[in-house]
Each structure stands twice: as structure tokens, then as C-alpha cells.
Amino acid sequence: MTASLSIAVAQINCTVGDLEGNCARIAAAAHRAQALGAQLLVTPELSLCGYPAEDLLLRPDFYRACDLALNTLAGAVRGVDVLVGHPLQIEDASSASGYRRFNAASLLRDGKVVATYLKRRLPNYEVFDEERYFESGTQACVVDVAGVRVGINICADVWESGAAEAAQAAGAQLLVALNASPYHVNKQATRYSVLRDRIEDTALPVIYCNLVGGQDELVFDGASCALDKRGRLALQMPVFEEALELVQFANDDIVPASLVPPRGAEAEIYAALVMGVRDYLGKNRFPGAIIGLSGGIDSALTLAIAVDALGADHVRAVMMPSPYTAQMSLDDSCEMVRRLGVQYDEIAIEPAMQTFANLLAPVLDTIPASAADTTAENLQARIRGMMLMAISNRSGAIVLTTGNKSEMATGYATLYGDMAGGFAVIKDVYKTLVYRLSEYRNTVSEVIPLNIITRPPSAELKPDQKDQDTLPPYEVLDAILQAWMEEDLSVGEIVARGYDEATVRRVIGMLRRNEYKRRQAPPGVRITQRGFGKDWRYPITNRFVGQ
């Protein structure tokens, strides 16, 4: 009779560089797994040090600290085997650096490291640059746990053929993959697809344990799962929360376990943004957040996310009206603040506007103004940014900027003004999605006044201003941006979808000209397959538009 195995899958929220804290999380999961009767605990990729550790992985002292932490952890967990991800450095005099470095996973048993697997597939695309830090492993690793032969893979190993088949050829009955797979919209469907490809290639059931939590601009959704040898979903864990679940392997296959139902698209994206804010502020020990309210939908959504992430007691909203601010904007902002219960300040900026105008007049009067001059408009944004940063300096709280992806793409944002701050919450959220997320949030509880959602968007920097005075309709703008940025379509291919060529060229021209602004923008939560961050590396000096 085939041996059976009880496996605990721990999707945990690790912090890069917090070796002691991460080990404590792993040890706590091990103790819980043992109490539940598990024989094997699986943790995410590089769970010991956090992911991505970036250039910490170039430091020899970082590897030494990780080695010490791994040995300490091994001594602290007994009675259950623990599969833990960690970086590994091996001295090699023939190497230019004197070392060989690997993305590894080790099995801890009875106080010792009894087996180590070295990741074979090193991703070097999108947000990944593992070839900068690691070498590829070459050998399969199959470990015997309670009589079951478990093949180990790490993340990208299951996204391409080769590593899984090597484990199967080495005698594996079950494939376990440790992952640090960052979230973007529709990512889970892609994961299911690649796992089913590996199952088809190997006839092995798969357990997929994924990291959860925010790390700088990345968010990891967890969503750990298991598929049986026919590719059927046997375990589905929740998204955007830590969890530990048991899965049973018996009769050469995985036994169906709990299946958490999927969330709707807007609910999932909203949860990603909340986690990104919570972990960015929490892991970096900011005491709270400051948000400049405008009465518009972007700042309203940002405020709602911040309160859901941090609690009302840790959020401060500041309204800074100018002579162009509509009374509706003031009223709606006050109403939203009342609904959420956050601290609220109102500071009129007209005196500062007049002071700057007087100071600058002797110089500006000597410079001819063009028809498209925005000096006075940008000055208002910079006055507001200066005020928010002053409050940040005094309180220690971080300013959350409120610009969306459509604005970041087209340059419809002011350097050192509304771009001033420490974290850009909706930087990767198109304007059309901002509306959908706001409507979703109001289905949970109605915190965003209806006027904010239904009124035409405006920066309110001059009389009767509307966004569509200078931008195409957002439905058109966002579709063009998505086609160019995320699908890498050419001008001609986008036009073939039915968009006006002059509009397409205008949008791409704005995108190209404003790269210098984006390089100076704060980081923000990545929720699309290509955000303005690690996976967007266009040159500032660039005259290519294409045909």
C-alpha cells in the first residue's frame, strides 16, 4: 500500500532582511503544523530572508547571517519536517567574486539540514532579475518524507519545462513548489495553467505554496493551492492574508481539501492595494498617513484604502482649497471625512498663492507666456505639496500621493506638487478602474459620497476646468495606454483596433515625454502586468515612437 503524507502549507508574510522575525513566523507555523498532525511543512520561496532581497544578495555578510539563521531555525523546529527557502553562498576560488550563490530550499529535520535544492530556472523578466544574483542549479532533489518521495521545485521551475520532469525522473511521487510569485490582475488563472502543463508532463500532483504580503511596490497574494494528478483543484487558500492549511497525499494523489471561493476582480484589486499600503507603512514603521483631499475621486479612493489599511486613527486628511475649489468639493470632502472618522484639517492656499505671485512677478513678467502656460496651476499643486510635507516632517507620518496610472502616463501631474510624497497608492490604477474600485468600495459600506463618483473629473486649478479639456476620454486613453504598455502593440496595431491615429500618437507622445517625471515619482502598489516601477525601464531620452 502506498504511504500517505500530511502536509501543511504555510503562506506567510515575510519581511526582507528581518531574519529573526521571519524565522519566528516559520517556527510558529511549524509548531501549529505539528499540533495539527502534519508531517511536512512547506513555506514560500526565500521565506527565511524575504523576497525580493535585491542587492542584499550581493553581500557576503548577508549570506553568513542567513546561514546562521537557518541553523538556528533548524534547532528550533522538531517533530515535523520543514521545507524553507533561503539564499545559499558557497565559496569558490575559481569564481570572479570568490563565491557561487543560489536560490535554495532546504529540508530541516530533527535539528539538521538534511537536503538542499538549488533553483534551476532563474527568471529575468518583468519584475524579476534573479540572474543578477544567482547561478542555476543543475540537479533534481527528491526527499523521502514518511515514505513519500517529494520532489522540490522553486517558483519559475514550474513555469517552464525541465525541472519538474527531472524531479519525476528522479522518482518523485509528489511535486512541491515554493513560490514568491507577485500579484497582478488575472495572475491566478495563469498559475493554474502552468501547473496543469507540468502535471500533464509529469503525471505528478502539485502543491504550490506562495508568499503573501507587501514588499515595496510588489504585493504577493498568497492564493496557495494544490492540484491533483488530473489537474483538478484540490486546495485553494485565501488571497491577501496569512493562512495555514493541511492537505493529504494518499494513494499516489492529493485528497480534495478546502477551496476558498475566488473574489471578484475589483474586490481582489482593492485587497491588494490595502495590503500594499498596510505593509509599506507597517514594515517601514511609519506611524500614519497624510492625504491631501481635493473633492475628487482619486483622493477619495486613496483615503478609503488608507483607512481600511491602517485604521482611521492613523490617517489624517488635509483639504487645501483655492479660489477655484468648488463648494461641492469642500462639502463632499467633509462628508467623506465624517463617514470615515479621520482627523481633518482645512488650510486655504490663496494667501500663499498671492505671496508667490508677488515674489515671482519681477522674473515671470520678463518671460513670455505661451497659450498652454500652466505656471499658475502648477504653483498651486506645489504649495499644497509643501504644506503636506511640512505636516509629514512634524508628525513623522508619510504623505500618500493620489495620482492614478492614467495621469502618471500622460504627465497630468505636477512634479514636487501632487507627486510629492512617500508612497503612490493608485499609481498602477487606470482612471477607469479608479471608478470601478470606488463603486466596489461603496458596496462594502458607502464611504465615498455619490457626487464624487458622478461629477466630471477636474483638477480645479483654473475656472471651469475639466480633465477632458486636455486629455482624451478616459475610456479611450486607458485602452490606448494598456495596448502600448502592457501588450507592446505598435501605433498601427492600436489604430487597427478602431482608435483615431492622431489620438494614439498624441497619447504615446505624452507617455514618452513624461518619463522624466515618473523617474522622480514615489513607489506605488503594482497591480497590473506592467506598472511604472521595476518592470518599466524606458529611457528618459527617447525619440522612438514607431509606426
C-alpha positions as a Python dict, from the first residue, in 0.01 Angstrom:
ca = {
    (1, 'M'): (0, 0, 0),
    (2, 'T'): (129, 346, -91),
    (3, 'A'): (243, 560, 200),
    (4, 'S'): (37, 866, 293),
    (5, 'L'): (159, 1210, 396),
    (6, 'S'): (1, 1504, 578),
    (7, 'I'): (139, 1834, 450),
    (8, 'A'): (88, 2181, 597),
    (9, 'V'): (103, 2472, 351),
    (10, 'A'): (201, 2799, 519),
    (11, 'Q'): (157, 3119, 318),
    (12, 'I'): (327, 3369, 546),
    (13, 'N'): (409, 3738, 530),
    (14, 'C'): (786, 3772, 542),
    (15, 'T'): (987, 4095, 559),
    (16, 'V'): (1308, 4135, 362),
    (17, 'G'): (1609, 4128, 593),
    (18, 'D'): (1412, 4051, 909),
    (19, 'L'): (1578, 3714, 964),
    (20, 'E'): (1475, 3687, 1327),
    (21, 'G'): (1114, 3781, 1257),
    (22, 'N'): (1086, 3555, 954),
    (23, 'C'): (1232, 3261, 1148),
    (24, 'A'): (984, 3323, 1427),
    (25, 'R'): (698, 3312, 1173),
    (26, 'I'): (827, 2988, 1025),
    (27, 'A'): (878, 2832, 1370),
    (28, 'A'): (526, 2934, 1477),
    (29, 'A'): (385, 2775, 1160),
    (30, 'A'): (588, 2459, 1230),
    (31, 'H'): (455, 2430, 1583),
    (32, 'R'): (97, 2476, 1459),
    (33, 'A'): (151, 2225, 1178),
    (34, 'Q'): (286, 1970, 1426),
    (35, 'A'): (-13, 2024, 1654),
    (36, 'L'): (-242, 1954, 1357),
    (37, 'G'): (-62, 1630, 1284),
    (38, 'A'): (132, 1740, 976),
    (39, 'Q'): (449, 1555, 885),
    (40, 'L'): (581, 1819, 645),
    (41, 'L'): (552, 2200, 648),
    (42, 'V'): (605, 2390, 323),
    (43, 'T'): (696, 2761, 332),
    (44, 'P'): (740, 3011, 45),
    (45, 'E'): (1045, 3084, -168),
    (46, 'L'): (1323, 3265, 24),
    (47, 'S'): (1096, 3274, 328),
    (48, 'L'): (1399, 3294, 556),
    (49, 'C'): (1517, 3631, 421),
    (50, 'G'): (1213, 3768, 239),
    (51, 'Y'): (1164, 3831, -132),
    (52, 'P'): (1296, 4011, -330),
    (53, 'A'): (1611, 4083, -129),
    (54, 'E'): (1766, 4261, -429),
    (55, 'D'): (2125, 4380, -375),
    (56, 'L'): (2139, 4243, -24),
    (57, 'L'): (2209, 3927, -221),
    (58, 'L'): (2543, 4070, -331),
    (59, 'R'): (2669, 4098, 28),
    (60, 'P'): (2871, 3809, 176),
    (61, 'D'): (2770, 3913, 528),
    (62, 'F'): (2403, 3875, 433),
    (63, 'Y'): (2461, 3511, 336),
    (64, 'R'): (2653, 3447, 657),
    (65, 'A'): (2364, 3588, 859),
    (66, 'C'): (2119, 3372, 663),
    (67, 'D'): (2329, 3060, 725),
    (68, 'L'): (2330, 3132, 1098),
    (69, 'A'): (1954, 3193, 1098),
    (70, 'L'): (1889, 2869, 907),
    (71, 'N'): (2088, 2664, 1156),
    (72, 'T'): (1916, 2835, 1448),
    (73, 'L'): (1576, 2766, 1292),
    (74, 'A'): (1667, 2402, 1234),
    (75, 'G'): (1738, 2363, 1604),
    (76, 'A'): (1406, 2525, 1697),
    (77, 'V'): (1172, 2304, 1492),
    (78, 'R'): (1147, 1935, 1571),
    (79, 'G'): (878, 1676, 1526),
    (80, 'V'): (783, 1800, 1178),
    (81, 'D'): (994, 1831, 864),
    (82, 'V'): (1017, 2190, 741),
    (83, 'L'): (1090, 2296, 384),
    (84, 'V'): (1229, 2651, 395),
    (85, 'G'): (1350, 2883, 119),
    (86, 'H'): (1680, 3065, 170),
    (87, 'P'): (1979, 3210, -18),
    (88, 'L'): (2294, 2997, -23),
    (89, 'Q'): (2653, 3107, -77),
    (90, 'I'): (2933, 2859, -149),
    (91, 'E'): (3297, 2963, -158),
    (92, 'D'): (3460, 2902, -495),
    (93, 'A'): (3805, 3038, -571),
    (94, 'S'): (3750, 2991, -944),
    (95, 'S'): (3458, 3236, -943),
    (96, 'A'): (3526, 3604, -1012),
    (97, 'S'): (3352, 3701, -687),
    (98, 'G'): (3503, 3414, -489),
    (99, 'Y'): (3153, 3272, -434),
    (100, 'R'): (2874, 3084, -605),
    (101, 'R'): (2526, 3190, -500),
    (102, 'F'): (2195, 3011, -528),
    (103, 'N'): (1827, 3045, -459),
    (104, 'A'): (1780, 2738, -242),
    (105, 'A'): (1529, 2535, -44),
    (106, 'S'): (1635, 2309, 242),
    (107, 'L'): (1459, 2037, 434),
    (108, 'L'): (1502, 2069, 810),
    (109, 'R'): (1462, 1753, 1016),
    (110, 'D'): (1540, 1688, 1382),
    (111, 'G'): (1764, 1993, 1417),
    (112, 'K'): (1959, 1944, 1093),
    (113, 'V'): (1958, 2040, 727),
    (114, 'V'): (1915, 1704, 555),
    (115, 'A'): (1872, 1809, 190),
    (116, 'T'): (1907, 2123, -21),
    (117, 'Y'): (1767, 2201, -365),
    (118, 'L'): (1910, 2474, -590),
    (119, 'K'): (1665, 2657, -815),
    (120, 'R'): (1721, 2575, -1181),
    (121, 'R'): (1513, 2837, -1366),
    (122, 'L'): (1610, 3196, -1286),
    (123, 'P'): (1353, 3447, -1416),
    (124, 'N'): (1492, 3762, -1572),
    (125, 'Y'): (1181, 3941, -1700),
    (126, 'E'): (902, 4167, -1570),
    (127, 'V'): (999, 4247, -1208),
    (128, 'F'): (1249, 3962, -1182),
    (129, 'D'): (1626, 3987, -1219),
    (130, 'E'): (1750, 3671, -1048),
    (131, 'E'): (2034, 3620, -1296),
    (132, 'R'): (2193, 3928, -1136),
    (133, 'Y'): (2225, 3741, -806),
    (134, 'F'): (2215, 3365, -854),
    (135, 'E'): (2351, 3080, -1057),
    (136, 'S'): (2126, 2800, -1178),
    (137, 'G'): (2120, 2466, -1005),
    (138, 'T'): (2154, 2155, -1218),
    (139, 'Q'): (2028, 1864, -1008),
    (140, 'A'): (1686, 1736, -910),
    (141, 'C'): (1614, 1696, -539),
    (142, 'V'): (1374, 1428, -415),
    (143, 'V'): (1339, 1374, -40),
    (144, 'D'): (1174, 1090, 147),
    (145, 'V'): (920, 1216, 399),
    (146, 'A'): (736, 943, 589),
    (147, 'G'): (784, 706, 295),
    (148, 'V'): (662, 950, 28),
    (149, 'R'): (913, 1074, -230),
    (150, 'V'): (869, 1452, -253),
    (151, 'G'): (1023, 1644, -544),
    (152, 'I'): (1120, 2005, -472),
    (153, 'N'): (1089, 2293, -719),
    (154, 'I'): (1113, 2668, -667),
    (155, 'C'): (873, 2909, -842),
    (156, 'A'): (999, 2957, -1201),
    (157, 'D'): (1095, 2588, -1210),
    (158, 'V'): (728, 2506, -1269),
    (159, 'W'): (670, 2788, -1519),
    (160, 'E'): (892, 2617, -1775),
    (161, 'S'): (954, 2254, -1860),
    (162, 'G'): (1263, 2073, -1734),
    (163, 'A'): (1290, 2095, -1357),
    (164, 'A'): (960, 1920, -1282),
    (165, 'E'): (1037, 1643, -1528),
    (166, 'A'): (1379, 1598, -1366),
    (167, 'A'): (1211, 1550, -1027),
    (168, 'Q'): (973, 1296, -1176),
    (169, 'A'): (1263, 1111, -1339),
    (170, 'A'): (1440, 1103, -1000),
    (171, 'G'): (1145, 916, -851),
    (172, 'A'): (918, 1186, -713),
    (173, 'Q'): (558, 1091, -635),
    (174, 'L'): (456, 1446, -546),
    (175, 'L'): (585, 1786, -659),
    (176, 'V'): (611, 2071, -407),
    (177, 'A'): (684, 2424, -532),
    (178, 'L'): (798, 2708, -306),
    (179, 'N'): (695, 3042, -457),
    (180, 'A'): (733, 3416, -429),
    (181, 'S'): (500, 3497, -716),
    (182, 'P'): (389, 3862, -711),
    (183, 'Y'): (33, 3959, -783),
    (184, 'H'): (-111, 4118, -1088),
    (185, 'V'): (-463, 4107, -1226),
    (186, 'N'): (-562, 3757, -1351),
    (187, 'K'): (-238, 3602, -1223),
    (188, 'Q'): (-403, 3301, -1060),
    (189, 'A'): (-553, 3177, -1386),
    (190, 'T'): (-205, 3179, -1538),
    (191, 'R'): (-68, 2985, -1241),
    (192, 'Y'): (-332, 2715, -1282),
    (193, 'S'): (-244, 2690, -1650),
    (194, 'V'): (130, 2641, -1600),
    (195, 'L'): (75, 2395, -1315),
    (196, 'R'): (-153, 2189, -1537),
    (197, 'D'): (118, 2191, -1803),
    (198, 'R'): (364, 2044, -1551),
    (199, 'I'): (109, 1788, -1438),
    (200, 'E'): (50, 1686, -1798),
    (201, 'D'): (426, 1649, -1847),
    (202, 'T'): (491, 1451, -1528),
    (203, 'A'): (162, 1295, -1410),
    (204, 'L'): (253, 1429, -1064),
    (205, 'P'): (18, 1619, -834),
    (206, 'V'): (148, 1962, -731),
    (207, 'I'): (142, 2168, -411),
    (208, 'Y'): (204, 2538, -473),
    (209, 'C'): (294, 2745, -163),
    (210, 'N'): (309, 3119, -228),
    (211, 'L'): (429, 3419, -31),
    (212, 'V'): (179, 3678, 94),
    (213, 'G'): (235, 4043, 184),
    (214, 'G'): (367, 4372, 52),
    (215, 'Q'): (732, 4443, -26),
    (216, 'D'): (798, 4792, -163),
    (217, 'E'): (595, 4814, -487),
    (218, 'L'): (518, 4442, -506),
    (219, 'V'): (231, 4264, -338),
    (220, 'F'): (216, 3887, -301),
    (221, 'D'): (-134, 3744, -288),
    (222, 'G'): (-73, 3402, -136),
    (223, 'A'): (-353, 3210, -309),
    (224, 'S'): (-157, 2889, -244),
    (225, 'C'): (-313, 2582, -400),
    (226, 'A'): (-282, 2214, -481),
    (227, 'L'): (-384, 2028, -795),
    (228, 'D'): (-424, 1653, -821),
    (229, 'K'): (-260, 1445, -1094),
    (230, 'R'): (-556, 1507, -1325),
    (231, 'G'): (-512, 1884, -1289),
    (232, 'R'): (-820, 1931, -1071),
    (233, 'L'): (-808, 2191, -798),
    (234, 'A'): (-780, 2011, -463),
    (235, 'L'): (-684, 2300, -234),
    (236, 'Q'): (-732, 2675, -270),
    (237, 'M'): (-618, 2906, 7),
    (238, 'P'): (-730, 3270, 54),
    (239, 'V'): (-579, 3577, -111),
    (240, 'F'): (-402, 3858, 74),
    (241, 'E'): (-399, 3700, 417),
    (242, 'E'): (-170, 3467, 606),
    (243, 'A'): (-302, 3114, 632),
    (244, 'L'): (-202, 2757, 707),
    (245, 'E'): (-392, 2462, 561),
    (246, 'L'): (-347, 2085, 565),
    (247, 'V'): (-350, 1876, 252),
    (248, 'Q'): (-331, 1498, 242),
    (249, 'F'): (-138, 1285, -5),
    (250, 'A'): (-272, 929, -24),
    (251, 'N'): (-299, 660, -290),
    (252, 'D'): (-48, 847, -507),
    (253, 'D'): (-260, 1161, -528),
    (254, 'I'): (-377, 1464, -336),
    (255, 'V'): (-703, 1428, -146),
    (256, 'P'): (-951, 1717, -205),
    (257, 'A'): (-938, 1973, 76),
    (258, 'S'): (-1079, 2320, 138),
    (259, 'L'): (-1150, 2553, -154),
    (260, 'V'): (-1179, 2924, -78),
    (261, 'P'): (-1402, 3080, -344),
    (262, 'P'): (-1244, 3346, -565),
    (263, 'R'): (-1313, 3715, -508),
    (264, 'G'): (-1446, 3942, -777),
    (265, 'A'): (-1190, 4139, -976),
    (266, 'E'): (-1249, 4471, -802),
    (267, 'A'): (-1255, 4311, -456),
    (268, 'E'): (-925, 4137, -526),
    (269, 'I'): (-754, 4450, -658),
    (270, 'Y'): (-883, 4656, -365),
    (271, 'A'): (-744, 4398, -122),
    (272, 'A'): (-408, 4418, -300),
    (273, 'L'): (-397, 4796, -258),
    (274, 'V'): (-494, 4773, 109),
    (275, 'M'): (-222, 4516, 179),
    (276, 'G'): (34, 4721, -15),
    (277, 'V'): (-36, 5028, 197),
    (278, 'R'): (-54, 4839, 526),
    (279, 'D'): (275, 4660, 475),
    (280, 'Y'): (464, 4955, 327),
    (281, 'L'): (382, 5172, 626),
    (282, 'G'): (393, 4894, 883),
    (283, 'K'): (718, 4731, 772),
    (284, 'N'): (886, 5072, 739),
    (285, 'R'): (746, 5183, 1077),
    (286, 'F'): (565, 5496, 967),
    (287, 'P'): (318, 5600, 1239),
    (288, 'G'): (46, 5702, 996),
    (289, 'A'): (-57, 5854, 666),
    (290, 'I'): (-141, 6203, 542),
    (291, 'I'): (-359, 6256, 235),
    (292, 'G'): (-435, 6578, 52),
    (293, 'L'): (-807, 6574, -27),
    (294, 'S'): (-938, 6756, -333),
    (295, 'G'): (-1301, 6654, -351),
    (296, 'G'): (-1212, 6434, -648),
    (297, 'I'): (-1237, 6060, -691),
    (298, 'D'): (-864, 5980, -682),
    (299, 'S'): (-803, 6129, -338),
    (300, 'A'): (-1133, 5982, -214),
    (301, 'L'): (-1033, 5629, -317),
    (302, 'T'): (-685, 5677, -170),
    (303, 'L'): (-836, 5790, 160),
    (304, 'A'): (-1070, 5490, 174),
    (305, 'I'): (-783, 5249, 106),
    (306, 'A'): (-566, 5414, 370),
    (307, 'V'): (-834, 5391, 636),
    (308, 'D'): (-906, 5027, 553),
    (309, 'A'): (-534, 4953, 569),
    (310, 'L'): (-434, 5149, 876),
    (311, 'G'): (-746, 5241, 1071),
    (312, 'A'): (-898, 5589, 1097),
    (313, 'D'): (-680, 5681, 1396),
    (314, 'H'): (-368, 5660, 1179),
    (315, 'V'): (-491, 5871, 886),
    (316, 'R'): (-506, 6249, 854),
    (317, 'A'): (-685, 6424, 566),
    (318, 'V'): (-596, 6779, 466),
    (319, 'M'): (-815, 6992, 239),
    (320, 'M'): (-637, 7290, 83),
    (321, 'P'): (-893, 7493, -114),
    (322, 'S'): (-802, 7762, -364),
    (323, 'P'): (-1029, 8025, -521),
    (324, 'Y'): (-1106, 7765, -791),
    (325, 'T'): (-1222, 7494, -549),
    (326, 'A'): (-1594, 7432, -585),
    (327, 'Q'): (-1810, 7437, -276),
    (328, 'M'): (-1922, 7088, -376),
    (329, 'S'): (-1562, 6969, -339),
    (330, 'L'): (-1543, 7107, 14),
    (331, 'D'): (-1881, 6965, 111),
    (332, 'D'): (-1811, 6619, -31),
    (333, 'S'): (-1469, 6602, 135),
    (334, 'C'): (-1615, 6699, 472),
    (335, 'E'): (-1887, 6438, 433),
    (336, 'M'): (-1640, 6162, 349),
    (337, 'V'): (-1420, 6255, 642),
    (338, 'R'): (-1727, 6243, 868),
    (339, 'R'): (-1819, 5897, 740),
    (340, 'L'): (-1468, 5761, 794),
    (341, 'G'): (-1393, 5940, 1120),
    (342, 'V'): (-1043, 6059, 1031),
    (343, 'Q'): (-869, 6372, 1154),
    (344, 'Y'): (-935, 6662, 916),
    (345, 'D'): (-765, 6995, 855),
    (346, 'E'): (-857, 7271, 614),
    (347, 'I'): (-594, 7522, 501),
    (348, 'A'): (-680, 7781, 235),
    (349, 'I'): (-391, 7837, -5),
    (350, 'E'): (-497, 8173, -156),
    (351, 'P'): (-265, 8378, 74),
    (352, 'A'): (31, 8161, -31),
    (353, 'M'): (-71, 8190, -397),
    (354, 'Q'): (-68, 8568, -371),
    (355, 'T'): (264, 8575, -189),
    (356, 'F'): (432, 8358, -452),
    (357, 'A'): (275, 8562, -732),
    (358, 'N'): (420, 8880, -585),
    (359, 'L'): (762, 8724, -529),
    (360, 'L'): (780, 8577, -879),
    (361, 'A'): (632, 8869, -1075),
    (362, 'P'): (961, 9053, -1137),
    (363, 'V'): (1104, 8741, -1301),
    (364, 'L'): (799, 8587, -1468),
    (365, 'D'): (697, 8918, -1624),
    (366, 'T'): (1020, 8906, -1826),
    (367, 'I'): (936, 8564, -1975),
    (368, 'P'): (667, 8544, -2246),
    (369, 'A'): (385, 8303, -2159),
    (370, 'S'): (255, 8053, -2412),
    (371, 'A'): (-112, 7976, -2466),
    (372, 'A'): (-62, 7648, -2281),
    (373, 'D'): (119, 7804, -1984),
    (374, 'T'): (46, 7614, -1660),
    (375, 'T'): (277, 7803, -1424),
    (376, 'A'): (-2, 7932, -1201),
    (377, 'E'): (-174, 7592, -1194),
    (378, 'N'): (143, 7404, -1103),
    (379, 'L'): (224, 7658, -834),
    (380, 'Q'): (-100, 7568, -657),
    (381, 'A'): (-9, 7199, -659),
    (382, 'R'): (340, 7275, -527),
    (383, 'I'): (204, 7493, -246),
    (384, 'R'): (-17, 7202, -143),
    (385, 'G'): (272, 6958, -166),
    (386, 'M'): (487, 7183, 51),
    (387, 'M'): (216, 7201, 318),
    (388, 'L'): (164, 6826, 324),
    (389, 'M'): (537, 6765, 355),
    (390, 'A'): (560, 7012, 642),
    (391, 'I'): (292, 6819, 831),
    (392, 'S'): (477, 6498, 746),
    (393, 'N'): (805, 6638, 881),
    (394, 'R'): (643, 6738, 1211),
    (395, 'S'): (436, 6424, 1264),
    (396, 'G'): (654, 6153, 1107),
    (397, 'A'): (354, 6029, 908),
    (398, 'I'): (405, 5963, 538),
    (399, 'V'): (226, 6151, 260),
    (400, 'L'): (30, 5921, 29),
    (401, 'T'): (5, 6065, -320),
    (402, 'T'): (-320, 6034, -510),
    (403, 'G'): (-224, 6023, -879),
    (404, 'N'): (-352, 5734, -1091),
    (405, 'K'): (-183, 5544, -1375),
    (406, 'S'): (-353, 5745, -1649),
    (407, 'E'): (-213, 6065, -1500),
    (408, 'M'): (132, 5918, -1441),
    (409, 'A'): (143, 5802, -1802),
    (410, 'T'): (44, 6132, -1961),
    (411, 'G'): (222, 6367, -1723),
    (412, 'Y'): (-108, 6504, -1592),
    (413, 'A'): (63, 6552, -1256),
    (414, 'T'): (293, 6815, -1108),
    (415, 'L'): (648, 6743, -1001),
    (416, 'Y'): (700, 6849, -638),
    (417, 'G'): (326, 6913, -620),
    (418, 'D'): (66, 6637, -627),
    (419, 'M'): (353, 6396, -696),
    (420, 'A'): (521, 6493, -366),
    (421, 'G'): (500, 6216, -109),
    (422, 'G'): (636, 5882, 2),
    (423, 'F'): (402, 5621, -146),
    (424, 'A'): (176, 5635, -452),
    (425, 'V'): (-121, 5415, -365),
    (426, 'I'): (-305, 5412, -701),
    (427, 'K'): (-3, 5469, -926),
    (428, 'D'): (-83, 5149, -1120),
    (429, 'V'): (-461, 5200, -1132),
    (430, 'Y'): (-608, 5339, -1454),
    (431, 'K'): (-869, 5612, -1412),
    (432, 'T'): (-1148, 5391, -1541),
    (433, 'L'): (-1054, 5134, -1276),
    (434, 'V'): (-1050, 5407, -1010),
    (435, 'Y'): (-1422, 5449, -1072),
    (436, 'R'): (-1490, 5075, -1056),
    (437, 'L'): (-1294, 5039, -733),
    (438, 'S'): (-1477, 5333, -578),
    (439, 'E'): (-1812, 5181, -669),
    (440, 'Y'): (-1697, 4846, -529),
    (441, 'R'): (-1587, 5006, -200),
    (442, 'N'): (-1929, 5161, -160),
    (443, 'T'): (-2089, 4816, -182),
    (444, 'V'): (-1899, 4724, 136),
    (445, 'S'): (-2009, 5044, 312),
    (446, 'E'): (-2096, 5374, 149),
    (447, 'V'): (-1800, 5593, 240),
    (448, 'I'): (-1745, 5781, -87),
    (449, 'P'): (-2019, 6040, -149),
    (450, 'L'): (-2206, 5978, -475),
    (451, 'N'): (-2124, 6329, -603),
    (452, 'I'): (-1754, 6242, -608),
    (453, 'I'): (-1820, 5941, -832),
    (454, 'T'): (-2068, 6104, -1071),
    (455, 'R'): (-1928, 6455, -1127),
    (456, 'P'): (-1691, 6519, -1422),
    (457, 'P'): (-1327, 6494, -1305),
    (458, 'S'): (-1138, 6821, -1266),
    (459, 'A'): (-806, 6934, -1121),
    (460, 'E'): (-978, 7262, -1020),
    (461, 'L'): (-669, 7471, -1090),
    (462, 'K'): (-850, 7730, -1306),
    (463, 'P'): (-1214, 7831, -1371),
    (464, 'D'): (-1446, 7563, -1514),
    (465, 'Q'): (-1160, 7319, -1572),
    (466, 'K'): (-1231, 6959, -1678),
    (467, 'D'): (-982, 6675, -1735),
    (468, 'Q'): (-1121, 6617, -2082),
    (469, 'D'): (-1018, 6971, -2182),
    (470, 'T'): (-664, 6837, -2225),
    (471, 'L'): (-700, 6456, -2227),
    (472, 'P'): (-899, 6215, -2444),
    (473, 'P'): (-1197, 6047, -2275),
    (474, 'Y'): (-1059, 5811, -2012),
    (475, 'E'): (-1212, 5505, -2178),
    (476, 'V'): (-1012, 5584, -2492),
    (477, 'L'): (-698, 5698, -2308),
    (478, 'D'): (-678, 5391, -2087),
    (479, 'A'): (-735, 5149, -2373),
    (480, 'I'): (-453, 5308, -2576),
    (481, 'L'): (-219, 5310, -2276),
    (482, 'Q'): (-290, 4947, -2193),
    (483, 'A'): (-232, 4839, -2554),
    (484, 'W'): (101, 5025, -2574),
    (485, 'M'): (232, 4950, -2224),
    (486, 'E'): (108, 4601, -2143),
    (487, 'E'): (65, 4446, -2488),
    (488, 'D'): (357, 4621, -2663),
    (489, 'L'): (138, 4699, -2964),
    (490, 'S'): (259, 4942, -3229),
    (491, 'V'): (80, 5261, -3333),
    (492, 'G'): (-59, 5085, -3639),
    (493, 'E'): (-183, 4788, -3439),
    (494, 'I'): (-363, 5015, -3193),
    (495, 'V'): (-519, 5217, -3476),
    (496, 'A'): (-637, 4887, -3629),
    (497, 'R'): (-845, 4836, -3315),
    (498, 'G'): (-1051, 5138, -3417),
    (499, 'Y'): (-874, 5429, -3245),
    (500, 'D'): (-802, 5758, -3417),
    (501, 'E'): (-438, 5770, -3529),
    (502, 'A'): (-385, 6131, -3422),
    (503, 'T'): (-518, 6048, -3075),
    (504, 'V'): (-297, 5739, -3049),
    (505, 'R'): (13, 5936, -3146),
    (506, 'R'): (-78, 6215, -2907),
    (507, 'V'): (-120, 5974, -2614),
    (508, 'I'): (205, 5792, -2687),
    (509, 'G'): (381, 6126, -2725),
    (510, 'M'): (262, 6232, -2379),
    (511, 'L'): (372, 5899, -2236),
    (512, 'R'): (717, 5929, -2389),
    (513, 'R'): (774, 6296, -2294),
    (514, 'N'): (692, 6244, -1928),
    (515, 'E'): (934, 5966, -1843),
    (516, 'Y'): (1148, 6217, -1654),
    (517, 'K'): (859, 6283, -1417),
    (518, 'R'): (796, 5917, -1347),
    (519, 'R'): (1161, 5859, -1258),
    (520, 'Q'): (1108, 6105, -972),
    (521, 'A'): (777, 5964, -853),
    (522, 'P'): (743, 5763, -531),
    (523, 'P'): (694, 5387, -548),
    (524, 'G'): (342, 5253, -555),
    (525, 'V'): (149, 4926, -548),
    (526, 'R'): (184, 4719, -867),
    (527, 'I'): (-142, 4553, -970),
    (528, 'T'): (-103, 4521, -1349),
    (529, 'Q'): (134, 4309, -1551),
    (530, 'R'): (340, 4619, -1627),
    (531, 'G'): (348, 4904, -1378),
    (532, 'F'): (568, 5212, -1360),
    (533, 'G'): (844, 5059, -1149),
    (534, 'K'): (1080, 4761, -1164),
    (535, 'D'): (929, 4634, -1488),
    (536, 'W'): (917, 4968, -1675),
    (537, 'R'): (1265, 5067, -1790),
    (538, 'Y'): (1226, 5303, -2080),
    (539, 'P'): (1495, 5568, -2142),
    (540, 'I'): (1419, 5928, -2050),
    (541, 'T'): (1599, 6049, -2361),
    (542, 'N'): (1398, 5872, -2630),
    (543, 'R'): (1266, 5974, -2970),
    (544, 'F'): (1124, 5639, -3079),
    (545, 'V'): (750, 5631, -3142),
    (546, 'G'): (719, 5371, -3414),
    (547, 'Q'): (462, 5315, -3685),
}
